[in-house]
Amino acid sequence: MNTTSVTVPSYAYTFIRIGFLKQLVMDEITLNKLEEINEIKQLIEFISIYYPGLNLSSYTIEEIERELFHTYIKLIGKIILISPRTMRIFLKNYLIKYEIMNIKRVVLGTILGMSIAEKSLMVNKLVEKYLGNTEFMNELIELSSLDKIQLLMKQTKYNIAIREGILYFKNTNEIFVLEAFLDQIYYENLKNEMRVLGHKERFMISLYLKNISEIYNLNVIYRGIKNNIERKLLSQFLVDTYLFLDKNKLLTLLNQPDVESYMLKLNQYLNEKKEIKKKLKTFKLDETHLIWSLETLYLDIFFKTFKIKIDDIDYQAIFKIIEVLIKKDNEIRLFVLPKVVNIIHEKYKLLK
């Protein structure tokens, strides 16, 4: 796909076109209807209008997840085509999140001794096509050892994360550090690339970055405490970007002795912020699904705060792009896939 072949003169065109693409995002009523479905083929038929080109044969969890994200990446590709140049820069940086997902899967597949064909099946090649990294990913897939992967990564932005993550894995047989270092790259890269954006993109995207960075920081601290990661090491995974909580509060959370103490302190801090306290009267953080809770809480505030304040067509277009990206990704991860897993597991239990 040639993402530079279309010249978009202004955000006015983007604003109109993104309105059509937004129709591919399920609204709240539709998401609630998912709960009424108990058959996997019925579910796929129900969601197919929101996932054009969905192509399934075996209806396994892995295949459905792969196809859902494939249609989502195609959606991002369409947004790239209708966006001005500076917005395309952000969108390609946004796609790095999914390249990191590819890298994690290849590394894990290598650890598990998977074949090249098996690893290739787990990778979303469309991501690499849009990023211009197809050759790199194909080479990575073909490597048969962690040492070879580390060597290939030496000239990339993933070098330190892969080196430190693999070293930790070899010493502990634990992949948490590898995943955390890779995830951190995504947020740091978005932050560093902010300088090349225009004023309007920088304004909106910086607000979005603060939201997702704080969600990431709170989640990685929680996971680190739960996995008994040494606190000094855990502090290295944090992103130096803040919204409601400052650095000192994050470090206090990081040094809590257990997850119970962490949740108590987190709720205390959040209730100190009037924007969040109001929301927490009707919404409670769920420790068992913390990332879902944090995303619901923070992004709901983000949308409600800025949607009503934007009266400029450029800002509206940028906001709509971010809205489609967030809501479609959340739709897959937090609603459709959990329902798929639930239906298939229930069917499996009945067959036993």
C-alpha positions in Angstrom: 0.0 0.0 0.0 1.4 3.4 -1.0 0.4 5.8 1.8 1.9 8.8 0.1 0.0 8.6 -3.1 -3.0 10.7 -2.0 -2.5 14.4 -1.2 -5.0 15.7 1.4 -5.2 19.5 1.4 -6.8 20.0 4.7 -8.6 18.3 7.7 -12.0 19.2 6.2 -11.7 16.3 3.8 -10.5 14.0 6.7 -13.3 15.1 8.9 -15.9 14.0 6.3 -14.3 10.7 5.5 -13.6 9.7 9.1 -17.3 10.1 9.7 -17.9 7.2 7.4 -15.2 5.1 9.0 -16.6 5.8 12.4 -19.6 3.7 11.4 -17.4 0.6 11.7 -17.1 1.2 15.4 -19.9 -0.4 17.5 -21.9 1.9 19.7 -22.8 1.1 23.3 -26.2 -0.5 22.4 -24.5 -2.9 19.9 -21.8 -3.8 22.4 -24.5 -4.7 25.0 -26.2 -6.9 22.4 -23.1 -9.1 22.2 -24.0 -10.4 25.7 -27.2 -12.0 24.3 -25.3 -14.2 21.8 -24.2 -17.7 22.7 -23.1 -19.2 19.4 -19.7 -18.4 17.8 -21.0 -18.3 14.2 -23.9 -16.2 15.2 -21.5 -13.8 16.9 -19.3 -13.5 13.8 -22.3 -12.9 11.6 -23.5 -10.2 14.0 -20.2 -8.3 14.0 -19.4 -8.8 10.3 -20.9 -5.5 9.3 -18.3 -3.8 11.6 -15.4 -6.0 10.3 -15.7 -6.0 6.5 -13.7 -8.8 4.8 -13.6 -10.9 7.9 -12.4 -14.3 6.7 -12.7 -17.3 9.0 -12.5 -21.1 8.5 -11.7 -22.8 11.8 -13.4 -20.3 14.2 -10.7 -20.8 16.9 -9.9 -18.1 19.3 -6.5 -17.6 17.7 -7.9 -17.3 14.2 -10.7 -14.9 15.3 -8.2 -12.7 17.2 -5.9 -12.6 14.2 -8.7 -11.6 11.8 -10.2 -9.0 14.0 -6.9 -7.2 14.4 -6.2 -7.6 10.7 -9.4 -5.7 9.8 -8.4 -3.1 12.5 -5.0 -2.5 10.9 -6.7 -2.2 7.5 -8.9 0.5 9.1 -5.8 2.4 10.3 -4.4 2.1 6.7 -7.6 3.8 5.4 -7.2 6.6 8.0 -3.6 7.1 6.9 -4.8 7.6 3.3 -7.3 10.3 4.2 -5.0 12.2 6.7 -2.7 15.1 6.2 1.1 14.4 6.2 1.7 15.3 9.9 -1.2 13.1 11.0 0.3 10.3 9.0 3.5 10.6 11.0 1.5 10.0 14.2 -0.5 7.1 12.8 2.7 5.3 11.7 4.1 5.8 15.2 0.8 4.5 16.6 1.3 1.4 14.5 4.5 0.6 16.3 2.4 -0.7 19.1 1.3 -3.5 16.8 4.8 -4.1 15.5 5.8 -4.6 19.2 3.0 -7.1 19.5 4.5 -8.9 16.5 8.0 -8.9 18.0 6.7 -10.2 21.3 5.0 -13.1 19.5 8.0 -14.0 17.4 10.3 -14.0 20.5 7.9 -16.1 22.5 7.5 -18.4 19.5 11.2 -18.8 19.3 11.4 -19.6 23.0 8.8 -22.2 22.6 10.6 -23.7 19.6 7.9 -22.9 17.0 8.6 -23.4 13.3 9.0 -20.5 10.9 5.5 -21.2 9.5 3.9 -21.1 13.0 5.6 -17.9 13.9 4.7 -16.3 10.6 1.0 -17.1 11.2 1.1 -15.2 14.5 2.5 -12.0 12.9 0.3 -9.3 11.3 2.2 -8.6 8.1 0.0 -5.6 7.2 1.5 -3.7 10.1 5.0 -4.2 8.7 3.9 -3.3 5.1 2.5 0.1 6.3 5.7 0.7 8.3 8.0 -0.4 5.5 9.5 -3.1 7.7 8.4 -6.3 5.9 11.9 -7.5 5.2 13.0 -6.9 8.8 10.0 -8.9 10.2 10.5 -11.8 7.7 14.2 -12.0 8.8 13.2 -12.0 12.4 10.7 -14.8 11.9 13.3 -17.0 10.4 15.8 -16.8 13.3 16.0 -19.9 15.4 17.6 -18.6 18.6 17.4 -15.7 21.1 21.1 -14.8 20.5 20.4 -14.4 16.7 17.4 -12.2 17.5 19.5 -10.1 19.8 22.1 -9.7 17.0 19.4 -8.6 14.4 18.0 -6.0 16.8 21.4 -4.3 17.5 20.8 -1.6 14.8 17.1 -1.0 15.8 15.3 1.0 18.4 14.5 -2.3 20.1 18.1 -3.1 20.8 18.3 -2.3 24.6 14.8 -3.7 25.4 15.6 -7.0 23.6 19.1 -7.3 25.1 18.0 -6.6 28.7 14.8 -8.6 28.3 16.5 -11.7 27.0 19.2 -11.5 29.7 16.5 -11.4 32.4 14.7 -14.3 30.8 17.8 -16.4 30.6 18.4 -15.8 34.3 14.9 -16.1 35.6 12.8 -17.8 32.9 10.4 -14.8 33.1 9.4 -12.7 30.1 7.8 -9.8 32.1 10.9 -7.6 31.8 11.2 -8.2 28.1 7.5 -7.2 27.5 7.7 -4.2 29.8 10.8 -2.8 28.1 9.2 -3.3 24.7 6.0 -1.6 25.7 7.9 1.3 27.1 9.4 1.9 23.7 6.0 2.6 22.2 5.2 5.4 24.7 8.7 6.9 24.6 8.7 6.9 20.8 5.3 8.7 20.7 6.7 11.3 23.1 9.9 11.8 21.1 8.1 12.1 17.8 5.8 14.8 19.1 8.3 17.5 18.0 7.7 16.8 14.3 3.9 17.3 14.6 2.0 20.5 13.8 0.7 22.7 16.7 -2.9 21.3 16.5 -1.8 17.7 16.3 0.7 18.2 19.1 -2.0 19.7 21.4 -4.5 16.9 20.9 -2.0 14.0 20.8 -0.1 15.2 23.8 -3.3 15.0 25.8 -4.0 11.6 24.5 -0.4 10.5 25.2 -0.7 11.7 28.8 -3.8 9.6 29.2 -2.3 6.4 27.8 1.1 6.8 29.5 -0.5 7.1 32.9 -2.7 4.0 32.2 0.5 2.2 31.2 2.5 3.3 34.2 -0.3 2.3 36.6 -0.7 -1.0 34.9 3.0 -1.9 34.7 3.4 -1.0 38.4 0.5 -3.3 39.4 1.8 -6.1 37.2 5.3 -5.6 38.6 4.2 -5.8 42.2 2.1 -8.9 41.4 5.1 -10.6 39.7 7.5 -9.6 42.6 9.7 -7.6 40.3 12.5 -5.8 42.2 11.4 -2.2 42.7 14.5 -0.5 41.3 14.2 -2.6 38.1 10.4 -1.9 37.9 11.1 1.9 38.1 13.0 1.6 34.8 9.9 0.7 32.9 8.0 3.9 33.8 7.3 6.6 31.2 8.2 10.1 32.3 4.8 11.5 31.3 2.1 12.4 33.7 -1.5 13.5 33.9 -3.4 13.2 37.2 -0.5 11.6 39.2 3.0 13.1 39.5 6.3 11.2 39.6 6.4 11.1 43.4 2.9 9.5 43.6 3.8 6.9 41.0 7.0 6.1 43.0 5.0 5.8 46.2 2.6 3.4 44.4 5.6 1.5 43.0 7.0 0.9 46.5 3.8 -0.5 48.0 4.5 -4.0 49.5 1.6 -5.8 47.8 -1.3 -5.4 45.4 -3.9 -4.7 48.2 -1.8 -1.8 49.5 -1.3 -0.6 45.9 -5.1 -0.6 45.1 -5.9 1.3 48.4 -3.2 4.0 47.7 -4.3 4.3 44.0 -7.9 4.8 44.9 -6.9 7.4 47.5 -4.8 9.3 44.9 -7.6 9.2 42.3 -10.2 10.4 44.7 -8.1 13.5 45.3 -8.7 14.6 41.7 -12.1 16.2 41.2 -12.3 15.0 37.6 -11.9 11.4 38.7 -13.7 11.5 42.1 -17.0 12.4 40.4 -16.6 9.4 38.0 -15.6 7.0 40.9 -19.0 7.6 42.6 -20.5 5.4 39.9 -17.5 3.4 38.8 -15.2 1.2 40.8 -11.7 0.0 39.8 -11.7 -3.8 39.3 -8.5 -5.3 40.5 -9.0 -8.5 38.5 -9.4 -6.4 35.3 -7.3 -3.4 36.2 -6.3 -2.4 32.6 -9.9 -2.5 31.5 -10.9 -0.3 34.5 -8.2 2.2 34.0 -8.9 2.6 30.3 -12.6 3.0 30.9 -12.0 5.6 33.6 -9.3 7.7 32.0 -10.5 7.6 28.4 -14.1 8.3 29.3 -12.8 11.5 31.1 -10.7 12.3 28.0 -13.6 12.0 25.6 -16.1 13.9 27.7 -13.6 16.7 28.6 -12.5 17.5 25.1 -15.4 16.6 22.8 -17.5 19.5 24.1 -14.7 22.0 23.9 -13.6 21.6 20.3 -15.1 24.0 17.7 -12.3 24.0 15.1 -12.6 21.6 12.1 -9.0 20.6 12.3 -9.2 19.8 16.0 -12.5 17.9 15.4 -10.9 15.8 12.7 -7.9 14.9 14.9 -10.2 14.1 17.8 -12.3 11.9 15.6 -9.3 10.0 14.4 -8.1 9.4 18.0 -11.6 8.4 19.0 -11.9 5.8 16.2 -8.5 4.3 17.0 -9.2 4.0 20.7 -12.8 2.8 20.5 -12.1 0.1 17.8 -9.1 -1.2 19.7 -11.0 -1.3 22.9 -14.0 -2.9 21.1 -11.8 -5.8 20.1 -9.7 -6.3 23.3 -12.3 -5.5 25.9 -15.6 -6.7 24.4 -15.5 -8.9 21.3 -12.5 -11.1 22.2 -13.6 -11.8 25.8 -17.1 -12.8 24.4 -15.4 -15.1 21.9 -13.3 -16.7 24.6 -16.4 -17.1 26.8 -18.5 -18.7 24.1 -15.8 -21.2 23.0 -14.9 -22.1 26.6 -18.5 -22.7 27.5 -18.9 -24.9 24.4 -15.7 -26.8 25.4 -17.1 -27.4 28.9 -20.3 -28.8 27.5 -18.4 -31.2 25.3 -16.3 -32.6 28.2 
